[in-house]
Amino acid sequence: MTRILIAVPVFNEARTVVAVLREVLRHAAAIPEALRRPDLSFAVLALDDHSTDATSELLKQLPIETIRQPRNRGYGFAMQETFRLARERDADWCISIDCDEQHEPSRLVAFVRAALADKADVISGTRYFDDSHAHDDAPAERQAINATLTRELNAALDLRLTDAFCGFKAYRTRAVANLALDACGYEFPMQFWVLAASARLRIQELPIRRIYPDFARRFGNGLDDGARRLAHYRLTMQRALQSSSLRHGAP
C-alpha cells in the first residue's frame, strides 16, 4: 500500500474553502482508478492557521480532518506540520495544495503519477515553465521577485528551477523528514530549497497553469512592500546557506 497525505493550508479562505476542498476530495478519490493503482491510499487534511473569518465553521461541513492552530503560525509552520504528520502517519508522500483557487485539484493525478515514477524526492509545480500554461497574468511585482530569487537560488545551489515559490508540491516523506526547517512564514521556500539541495534531494518541476484569482491578496507582517519582502527572503536564503555550509563542513 502506498499512502499519500494531501495537506491544504488554510487561512481566512471562506470564499473558496468549500469548493476547493470538495474538488480535492473528488479528484483524490478518482486517482487509484485513473492510474490503475488500487494500492493507493489517500488522506486529506486541512491545516487551519487560526482563521478569523467563517473558514473554521465552513470546514465543519466537510468530511475532512481539520487541525486548527490555537494562534496564527504562518505558511511555513503549516508545511513543517505537514511533514511531521506525514511521518507520524506513515505516509510515503505528502502533497501540498493551496486553497485560494490558484491550484487546480485536477492536477493532483499528475503529481501522484510523477511521484510513483520514483525519479524525484520533490516534485514542484511551476507556473513559469512556458506561457502556454498561463491562465491569468501574474502581478508584476510578485513575478519579478520570484524571477529574481529563483535566479539567485539557481546560482547559489546549481539548480535549474523556474519557479521557486509555487506551493503545489509533492514531497517524499522520508526525504524531507530530517530537514532542519524552522522558517514559519512565506519565506519558507527560501530555506527549504537550500536544505533540499544540501541534502542532495532529487528535484523535478511539473508545469501547472498560472492562475491569479486575487491580485489584491496580502502577505501581512509588513511584507506587502516588495523591497522589504525581497530583502527578507534574501536574508532567509543567506542564513540557510550559512547554516548549511557550517553543518556540512564547507569552507
N, C-alpha and C positions, 0 to 999 in steps of 0.2 A: 504493500500500500504506500503510495506517495501522498504525503499530507501537505497541503498548501493553505496558509493563512493569508486572507485578504484583509488588509487593515486600511481603514478610511479615517484619517484625521479630520476632525470636525470642530469648527469654532464659529458660532453665530451664522449658521447656514440654513436658517429657517426657510428661505425661499426655495432652496434646491434639495435639501437633505432627503426628503421622502422620495422624490422622483429618482435621484441618483442611486440611493441605496436599493430601491426596488429593481433598478436596472442591473446593479451589481449582483444581486441575488439571482436574478433571472439568467444572466449570462454565465455566472459561475455554475449554476445547476445544469446548464446545457453543455459545458465543456467536456465532461467524460464521454458523452455520446459523440460529440463533434470530432474528438480526437481518437475515438475508439479505444479509450483507456478507462475501462470500468474500475481500475485500481486507484483512480484519483479520488482523493477526499478533500473537500473544501470546508473551511470555516470562515465566516465573515464577521469582522469585529469593527465597531465604531468606537473611536477614541475621542470622546467629547472633552475638549480642553476648557472646561468650565464656561460653557456658552451662557450668555446673559440674555439672549432673546428666547424665542419659543422652541429652539432646536431640541432641547432636552425633553420637552413634552412630546414633540413630534416623534422622537426616537422611540418612545414607549409604544407607539402604534405599529412598529415594525417587528417582525420576527427575527431580531438580530441582537446579539450580545453587545452591550454597551458598557464601556468603562469611562466614568466621569471623574475628572480630576477635581480635587477639592479647591483648587485655585488655578488660575491660568499659568501654564508652564511653558508653552511655546511649541512650535512645529518640531524643532529638533528633539525636544524631550519626547514628543509623541513617537518619533522614529526610534529613539532608544528603547521606549516601551515596546514597540513593535518587535524589535529584535529580541528583547528579553522574553516576551510572551511566546514568540515563535519557538525559542529554545525550550522554554518550560513545557510547551505543549507538543514537543517532538515534531514540529513541522519541518519538512525538508526545505521548503521555500516560503518566503513571505513576499507579498506583493502590496505595494502602497499605491493608492489611487486617490486623487483629491475629490472633494465633494462640491466643488463650485462650478461644475459643468465644463471645466477646461479639458477634462479627460473623458474619453468615450469608453464606457464599460464594455462595449462590443469588442474592444481591442484586448481584453483580458485573455482571450483564447490565443492570440499571437504571442503574448508574454509567456503563457504556460507552454506553448509549443517550443519556444526558444529555450525555456528552462529545461524541458525534457530532452532537448538535443544534447545537453551535458557538455557544452563547449564554453560556458561562461559561469562566473560566480555572481556577477552583477549585470543585469540587463536593464539598460536605462533608456527611457523614451527620449527622443529628440524631435523638437519642433522646428529645427533649423537645418535638417539634412538637405532638403531642397524645397523650393517654393511650391512644388506640386502638392505638398502636404499642408499648405496654409489654408485656413478657412477664413480667419479674420486677421487683419494686420495686428502686430504686437505694438503696445505703447512704445514709442521711440526710445524713451529713456531706459526702460527695462531691457529692451533689445540691445541697446548699446552697452549697458553694464554687463549683461550676460555675455555678449561677444568679447568684451574686454577681459573679463575674468576667466572665460573659457580659454582664451589665448594664453593668459598668464599661467593657468594650471597646466596646459599642454606643454608650455616651455619649461616649467619647473619640474614636471613629473614625466616628461616624454610620453604623454598620452596623445590621443587623437580624437578627443571629444568634440562634438559640435554643439552641445547644449549641456552646460554644467548644472542647470537649475531645474530641470524637469522633475516633478515629483512622482511621475508614473514609472515605477521601477519594480523589478523582481530581484530578490536577494537570496542567495543560497545561505540558509541559516547558519550552518557550521562555519561558513567563510567569514561572516560578519560578527560572529558571537564574541570574539575576543578583541575587537577593535576598541581602543580606549576613547570612546566618544563621550564628550561632555558639552558640546555646543547645543544649546537648547532653543535657539531662535531660528530665524530664516537664514542665518549664516551657516547652518548645519552642513550643507553640501560642500562648503569650502574645506571643512575639517574632514568630512567623510572621504572626499576624493584623495586627499593627501594620505590618509591612513590606509585606504584601499590600495593605492599604488605602492605604499611602503610594504604592505603585506603581500604584494605581487598577486593580487586578485585579478582574474581574467574578466575583462570588461567588454561588453557588446552593446552597441546602440541599436535601438529599434525605432524607425520613423513613426511618428504619430501626427495627427493633424494639429496645426497651430490654431487654437481657439481661445479668444479672449472675450468672454461674455460681459465683463465688467471692467472697463478702463479706469473706473474711479476707486477700485479696491485699494485699501490702505494696508501698509505694513505695520504701523504703530511703533511705539518706543522710539520716536524721533527718526525713524528710518525712511520716512516718506520723502525726505530730502535726498536726492540722488547722490550728491557728493558725499554726504555723510554715510549713506548706505555703502557706497563703493569703498570708502576708507575702512568701514567696519568689517566688511567682507575680506578685504585685503589683510587686515590685521589678524583675522581668524586664520587665514591661509598661512601667514608668516609664522604665527605661533605654532601651528600644526607642523609646519616644515621644520622648525627648530626642535620641537619635541621629538619628531620622528627621527631627525638626524642624531640626536643625543641617544635615543633609545637603540638605534641600530649601529652606533659607534662610528658614524661617518665623521670625517674631519670637519 
